Amino acid sequence: MSTQEDTDTGSDDGLPTAPCSVVWSRGHAYVLEDTQGRARWMGVDDRGRPISLTNEDLHRRGWSRTRRAS
């Protein structure tokens, strides 16, 4: 399973680029959506409010392909 995900980006440390890809950051899932020609990672914050992140945001916050215990 992770082998297919890893080959989608060409490296283990790059964010996925396929639409509807899912990554985890700070206990929350983020889905890659293409809105108005710009790819954004969509999810919710700790209060359930929608949040949109860029690739740079996720690199700063830290992310993984699988959910990890906090």
Secondary structure, DSSP 8 states (H G I E B T S, - for coil): -HHHHHHHHSSSSS---STT-EEEETTEEEEEEEETTEEEEEEE-TTS-EEEE-HHHHHHH--BSS----
